[in-house]
Amino acid sequence: MAAPNRLSLKHKQALTRPLVDALIAFRLGRGTEDHYYDLGGALFIASEIVQVVARHRHLKPDVDQALAALRDVHQRKRQRTVSDAYWAATEDEMISLELGVDIYKALLDTTPGPQVLRSMRRVLNDIDKKLRGQS
C-alpha cells in the first residue's frame, strides 16, 4: 500500500499539540527543557522541508530566524546560575517562534506526506550522527 499523500488530521494534531503548549509556556515565562526540545524538533523539521521542497524555499529566512530565536533562548538559559529556572523568551523571540510554528503547521498541510516523513528521518539521522560523534 502506498504512503498517503498528506498527513491525516490525527497525525497533524499529534505533531502540533505540544507546540501550542510550548508557546504558551514560553510566553508566560514558564517554559521547560521539554518545551524547548518540542519547538526545536519542529523547527528543524521545518528547516529540512524548506530546504528540500522547491516551492517552500522562500520560507527559509523565516524558519532560520525562528531557529536563531530559539538559540538565543537557549544561550540565556545557559547563563543562568539557577539550574532549575524556567525558560523564557523575549517579545521579539516569541514573534519569531510563533511564526516558525505557523510555518511548520502550514508545511504539514501543504507538503506531501512521504516528503514530511523523509524530512523527519533526515533530522533524526542528523541528530543521531551528532550524538555518536560526541561519544
Backbone as numpy.savetxt, mean C-alpha at the origin, in Angstrom:
# Nx Ny Nz CAx CAy CAz Cx Cy Cz
-9.75 -24.26 -15.57 -10.59 -23.07 -15.57 -9.71 -21.83 -15.57
-10.02 -20.90 -16.40 -9.24 -19.67 -16.53 -9.47 -18.76 -15.32
-8.46 -17.96 -15.01 -8.59 -17.00 -13.92 -9.62 -15.95 -14.29
-10.38 -15.46 -13.31 -11.38 -14.43 -13.62 -10.69 -13.16 -14.11
-11.40 -12.43 -14.98 -10.82 -11.22 -15.55 -10.72 -10.09 -14.53
-11.58 -10.08 -13.54 -11.56 -9.06 -12.50 -11.66 -9.74 -11.14
-11.19 -9.05 -10.12 -11.34 -9.56 -8.76 -12.79 -9.43 -8.34
-13.28 -10.37 -7.56 -14.66 -10.30 -7.09 -14.79 -9.22 -6.02
-16.01 -8.81 -5.77 -16.28 -7.79 -4.76 -15.78 -8.26 -3.39
-15.97 -9.53 -3.10 -15.52 -10.10 -1.82 -14.00 -9.98 -1.68
-13.27 -10.28 -2.75 -11.81 -10.17 -2.70 -11.36 -8.72 -2.57
-12.01 -7.82 -3.31 -11.64 -6.41 -3.22 -11.87 -5.86 -1.81
-12.99 -6.26 -1.22 -13.28 -5.80 0.14 -12.26 -6.34 1.13
-11.85 -7.59 0.95 -10.85 -8.17 1.84 -9.50 -7.46 1.70
-9.19 -7.00 0.49 -7.93 -6.31 0.26 -7.95 -4.85 0.72
-9.12 -4.23 0.77 -9.18 -2.80 1.08 -9.69 -2.49 2.49
-10.38 -3.40 3.12 -10.94 -3.12 4.45 -9.86 -2.72 5.47
-8.72 -3.42 5.53 -7.69 -3.01 6.50 -7.12 -1.62 6.22
-7.18 -1.18 4.98 -6.63 0.12 4.62 -7.47 1.25 5.19
-8.77 1.07 5.21 -9.66 2.09 5.79 -9.36 2.22 7.28
-9.22 1.08 7.96 -8.87 1.11 9.39 -7.54 1.81 9.61
-6.56 1.52 8.76 -5.23 2.11 8.91 -5.28 3.62 8.70
-6.02 4.07 7.69 -6.11 5.52 7.45 -6.78 6.23 8.61
-7.81 5.63 9.15 -8.49 6.24 10.30 -7.55 6.30 11.50
-6.83 5.22 11.74 -5.90 5.18 12.87 -4.79 6.22 12.71
-4.24 6.34 11.51 -3.19 7.33 11.28 -3.75 8.74 11.42
-4.95 8.96 10.94 -5.57 10.28 11.05 -5.75 10.66 12.51
-6.08 9.69 13.35 -6.29 9.95 14.78 -5.00 9.90 15.59
-3.88 9.61 14.92 -2.61 9.52 15.63 -2.50 8.26 16.46
-3.22 7.20 16.08 -3.25 5.95 16.84 -2.82 4.75 15.99
-2.04 5.01 14.95 -1.61 3.94 14.07 -0.66 2.97 14.75
-0.67 1.73 14.28 0.22 0.70 14.81 1.12 0.20 13.69
2.02 -0.68 14.06 2.91 -1.27 13.06 2.11 -2.07 12.02
1.04 -2.74 12.46 0.19 -3.48 11.52 -0.45 -2.54 10.50
-0.91 -1.39 10.96 -1.49 -0.41 10.04 -0.46 0.04 9.03
0.76 0.28 9.51 1.85 0.71 8.63 2.10 -0.34 7.54
2.17 -1.60 7.95 2.44 -2.66 6.97 1.26 -2.89 6.03
0.04 -2.71 6.50 -1.12 -2.81 5.61 -1.04 -1.77 4.50
-0.75 -0.53 4.89 -0.63 0.54 3.89 0.56 0.30 2.97
1.67 -0.10 3.55 2.87 -0.35 2.75 2.65 -1.43 1.71
2.02 -2.51 2.11 1.76 -3.60 1.16 0.89 -3.14 0.01
-0.17 -2.42 0.32 -1.07 -1.94 -0.74 -0.36 -0.98 -1.68
0.44 -0.09 -1.11 1.12 0.89 -1.96 2.21 0.25 -2.81
2.89 -0.76 -2.29 3.89 -1.47 -3.10 3.22 -2.23 -4.24
2.07 -2.82 -3.98 1.33 -3.52 -5.04 0.87 -2.50 -6.09
0.36 -1.36 -5.63 -0.07 -0.32 -6.57 1.12 0.16 -7.40
2.26 0.31 -6.78 3.46 0.74 -7.50 3.84 -0.27 -8.57
3.76 -1.54 -8.24 4.08 -2.58 -9.21 3.09 -2.56 -10.38
1.82 -2.39 -10.08 0.80 -2.37 -11.15 1.02 -1.18 -12.08
1.28 0.00 -11.51 1.44 1.17 -12.39 2.72 1.10 -13.21
3.69 0.33 -12.76 4.91 0.16 -13.56 4.69 -0.81 -14.71
3.82 -1.79 -14.52 3.66 -2.86 -15.50 2.55 -2.57 -16.51
1.46 -2.00 -16.05 0.30 -1.77 -16.92 0.44 -0.38 -17.56
0.56 -0.35 -18.87 0.85 0.89 -19.60 -0.21 1.97 -19.35
-1.47 1.60 -19.31 -2.51 2.63 -19.18 -2.57 3.24 -17.79
-1.83 2.68 -16.83 -1.81 3.22 -15.47 -0.53 3.98 -15.14
0.39 4.08 -16.07 1.69 4.67 -15.77 1.61 6.14 -15.35
0.58 6.84 -15.77 0.45 8.24 -15.39 0.20 8.41 -13.89
-0.13 7.32 -13.20 -0.40 7.38 -11.76 0.86 7.18 -10.91
1.96 6.84 -11.55 3.19 6.52 -10.82 3.65 7.66 -9.89
3.67 8.92 -10.32 4.11 9.98 -9.40 3.26 10.06 -8.13
1.96 9.86 -8.25 1.09 9.92 -7.07 1.34 8.75 -6.13
1.55 7.56 -6.69 1.84 6.39 -5.86 3.20 6.55 -5.19
4.18 7.07 -5.93 5.50 7.31 -5.35 5.44 8.33 -4.22
4.60 9.33 -4.38 4.44 10.35 -3.33 3.82 9.72 -2.07
2.86 8.82 -2.26 2.26 8.13 -1.11 3.29 7.25 -0.41
4.13 6.56 -1.18 5.20 5.75 -0.59 6.20 6.62 0.17
6.51 7.79 -0.38 7.42 8.71 0.30 6.81 9.20 1.61
5.52 9.47 1.61 4.85 9.90 2.84 4.91 8.79 3.89
4.72 7.55 3.46 4.79 6.43 4.39 6.21 6.26 4.95
7.20 6.48 4.09 8.60 6.43 4.56 8.87 7.53 5.59
8.30 8.72 5.37 8.47 9.81 6.33 7.85 9.46 7.69
6.68 8.84 7.65 6.03 8.40 8.89 6.94 7.40 9.61
7.51 6.48 8.85 8.40 5.47 9.43 9.64 6.11 10.03
10.24 7.07 9.34 11.43 7.74 9.86 11.13 8.48 11.16
9.98 9.13 11.22 9.60 9.84 12.43 9.39 8.87 13.59
8.80 7.71 13.30 8.57 6.70 14.33 9.90 6.17 14.85
10.87 5.97 13.96 12.18 5.45 14.38 12.92 6.42 15.28
12.64 7.71 15.15 13.33 8.72 15.95 12.76 8.84 17.36
11.61 8.28 17.58 10.99 8.38 18.90 11.72 7.50 19.91
11.75 7.95 21.14 12.43 7.20 22.18 11.50 6.21 22.88
10.20 6.42 22.79 9.24 5.51 23.40 8.92 4.42 22.38
9.27 3.20 22.70 9.16 2.12 21.70 7.73 1.77 21.35
6.78 1.89 22.28 5.41 1.50 21.99 4.51 2.69 21.65
5.11 3.80 21.23 4.33 4.98 20.85 3.56 4.69 19.56
2.44 5.36 19.41 1.64 5.18 18.20 2.30 5.85 17.00
1.92 5.38 15.84 2.38 5.97 14.58 1.40 7.09 14.23
1.91 8.17 13.66 1.05 9.29 13.27 1.56 9.89 11.97
0.67 10.55 11.26 1.02 11.19 10.00 0.58 12.65 10.05
1.35 13.49 9.37 0.97 14.90 9.26 -0.20 15.03 8.28
-0.75 16.21 8.20 -1.88 16.43 7.29 -1.48 16.19 5.83
-0.32 16.69 5.43 0.15 16.48 4.05 0.39 15.01 3.76
0.96 14.31 4.73 1.18 12.86 4.55 -0.15 12.12 4.44
-1.13 12.54 5.23 -2.44 11.89 5.17 -3.08 12.08 3.80
-2.95 13.27 3.24 -3.51 13.52 1.91 -2.86 12.60 0.89
-1.55 12.46 0.95 -0.84 11.58 0.02 -1.23 10.12 0.23
-1.33 9.70 1.49 -1.70 8.31 1.77 -3.12 8.00 1.32
-4.04 8.93 1.56 -5.43 8.72 1.13 -5.52 8.63 -0.39
-4.77 9.49 -1.08 -4.75 9.42 -2.54 -4.18 8.09 -3.01
-3.09 7.64 -2.37 -2.50 6.36 -2.72 -3.46 5.20 -2.54
-4.21 5.22 -1.44 -5.20 4.16 -1.19 -6.33 4.24 -2.21
-6.77 5.44 -2.55 -7.81 5.58 -3.57 -7.34 5.05 -4.92
-6.08 5.31 -5.25 -5.53 4.79 -6.50 -5.47 3.27 -6.45
-5.04 2.72 -5.32 -4.99 1.26 -5.16 -6.37 0.64 -5.38
-7.39 1.24 -4.77 -8.76 0.73 -4.94 -9.18 0.79 -6.41
-8.87 1.90 -7.07 -9.23 2.04 -8.48 -8.47 1.04 -9.34
-7.22 0.78 -9.00 -6.44 -0.21 -9.76 -7.05 -1.60 -9.62
-7.55 -1.93 -8.43 -8.19 -3.23 -8.24 -9.45 -3.34 -9.10
-10.14 -2.22 -9.32 -11.35 -2.22 -10.13 -11.06 -2.30 -11.63
-9.95 -1.72 -12.06 -9.73 -1.56 -13.50 -8.65 -2.47 -14.09
-7.88 -3.11 -13.25 -6.80 -3.97 -13.74 -7.29 -5.41 -13.80
-6.98 -6.13 -14.87 -7.38 -7.54 -14.94 -6.86 -8.34 -13.74
-7.70 -9.24 -13.25 -7.36 -10.05 -12.08 -6.02 -10.75 -12.17
-5.72 -11.42 -13.29 -4.43 -12.10 -13.38 -3.25 -11.15 -13.24
-3.37 -9.93 -13.75 -2.29 -8.95 -13.64 -2.11 -8.50 -12.19
-3.23 -8.32 -11.48 -3.15 -7.95 -10.07 -2.44 -9.05 -9.28
-2.82 -10.29 -9.55 -2.20 -11.42 -8.84 -0.71 -11.54 -9.15
-0.33 -11.32 -10.41 1.09 -11.34 -10.78 1.85 -10.24 -10.05
1.25 -9.06 -9.96 1.90 -7.95 -9.26 2.07 -8.27 -7.78
1.06 -8.88 -7.19 1.16 -9.27 -5.78 2.28 -10.28 -5.58
2.36 -11.25 -6.49 3.43 -12.26 -6.39 4.81 -11.61 -6.52
4.94 -10.67 -7.44 6.22 -9.98 -7.62 6.64 -9.23 -6.37
5.69 -8.55 -5.76 6.00 -7.81 -4.53 6.41 -8.78 -3.42
5.68 -9.87 -3.28 6.04 -10.86 -2.25 7.41 -11.48 -2.53
7.71 -11.76 -3.79 9.02 -12.31 -4.13 10.13 -11.31 -3.85
9.90 -10.03 -4.15 10.90 -9.00 -3.87 11.17 -8.89 -2.36
10.11 -8.93 -1.59 10.26 -8.86 -0.13 11.03 -10.08 0.37
10.68 -11.25 -0.16 11.36 -12.49 0.23 12.85 -12.43 -0.10
13.19 -11.93 -1.28 14.60 -11.81 -1.68 15.35 -10.86 -0.75
14.71 -9.74 -0.39 15.36 -8.78 0.49 15.57 -9.37 1.88
14.59 -10.12 2.37 14.73 -10.74 3.68 15.81 -11.80 3.69
15.89 -12.57 2.64 16.92 -13.61 2.54 18.31 -12.99 2.42
18.40 -11.85 1.75 19.67 -11.15 1.60 20.18 -10.60 2.92
19.27 -10.27 3.84 19.67 -9.71 5.13 20.08 -10.80 6.10
19.65 -12.05 5.90 19.93 -13.12 6.85 21.40 -13.48 6.87
